[in-house]
Amino acid sequence: MKDEHLYIVTYDISDPKRWRAVFKLMKGYGDWLQLSVFQCRMNARRHADLTASLDQIIHHREDHVLLMDLGPADAVDPRVISLGKAFEAVQRETIII
């Protein structure tokens, strides 16, 4: 879709219970890259849904979440140096329900 952007989402959650809740939520939005780091391909609505959900889970004085917009998903060519495991940018997939 033309309106999707590629995001890197990273978080530092101080409480293990909230960390697990954020991790579980993030698994529904993108691909897990590393501990507390996901890459997500989202349109504006999914981005807003994710942001609202995260806002309800985290404690604003103790936790920190960064959502980095890398730009239009079909046009962005992330330049990533990956040591160890291979890095693959998330691709658009058709889901039939």
C-alpha positions in Angstrom: 0.0 0.0 0.0 1.2 3.4 -0.8 0.3 4.9 2.5 2.3 2.6 4.6 5.5 3.7 6.3 8.3 1.6 7.8 8.9 2.2 11.5 11.5 1.1 14.0 10.0 0.8 17.4 12.2 0.5 20.5 11.2 0.6 24.1 12.7 0.6 27.6 10.1 -0.6 30.1 11.0 -0.7 33.8 8.5 -3.3 35.0 8.7 -6.9 33.7 4.9 -7.3 33.6 4.5 -4.1 31.5 7.5 -5.1 29.3 5.8 -8.5 28.5 2.5 -6.6 27.7 4.3 -4.3 25.3 6.2 -7.2 23.7 3.0 -9.1 23.2 1.3 -6.1 21.6 4.3 -5.4 19.4 4.3 -8.9 18.0 0.9 -8.1 16.4 2.3 -5.0 14.7 5.7 -6.0 13.3 8.7 -8.2 13.2 10.9 -8.6 16.2 14.5 -7.6 15.5 16.1 -7.7 19.0 15.2 -7.4 22.6 12.8 -4.4 22.8 13.2 -3.6 19.0 10.7 -4.1 16.3 10.3 -3.1 12.7 6.7 -2.4 11.6 5.1 -1.6 8.3 2.0 0.5 9.1 -0.5 2.9 7.6 -1.6 6.0 9.6 -4.6 4.1 11.3 -2.5 1.2 12.5 0.2 3.7 13.7 -2.5 5.6 15.7 -3.9 2.3 17.1 -0.5 1.2 18.2 0.4 4.5 19.8 -2.9 4.6 21.7 -2.4 1.0 22.9 1.1 1.7 24.0 0.0 4.9 25.7 -2.4 2.9 27.9 0.2 0.2 28.9 3.3 2.3 29.8 3.9 4.4 32.8 5.0 7.8 31.5 7.4 8.6 34.3 9.1 5.2 34.3 9.0 3.9 30.7 10.2 5.1 27.3 9.0 4.2 23.8 10.4 5.5 20.5 8.7 5.1 17.1 11.0 6.1 14.3 9.4 6.8 10.9 11.8 5.7 8.2 9.5 6.9 5.4 7.2 5.3 2.8 7.6 1.5 3.1 7.8 0.8 -0.6 10.4 3.5 -1.2 12.6 3.2 1.8 15.8 1.2 1.4 17.2 0.9 4.9 21.0 0.9 5.0 21.7 -1.5 7.9 24.9 -3.0 9.0 24.0 -6.3 10.6 26.6 -8.3 12.6 25.6 -11.8 13.4 22.1 -12.7 12.3 20.9 -11.5 8.9 18.6 -8.4 8.7 15.7 -8.4 6.3 13.4 -5.4 5.9 9.7 -6.3 6.5 7.8 -6.9 3.3 4.2 -6.3 2.5 2.2 -9.6 2.8 -1.3 -10.3 1.7 -3.5 -11.7 4.5 -6.7 -13.5 3.6 -9.3 -13.8 6.4 
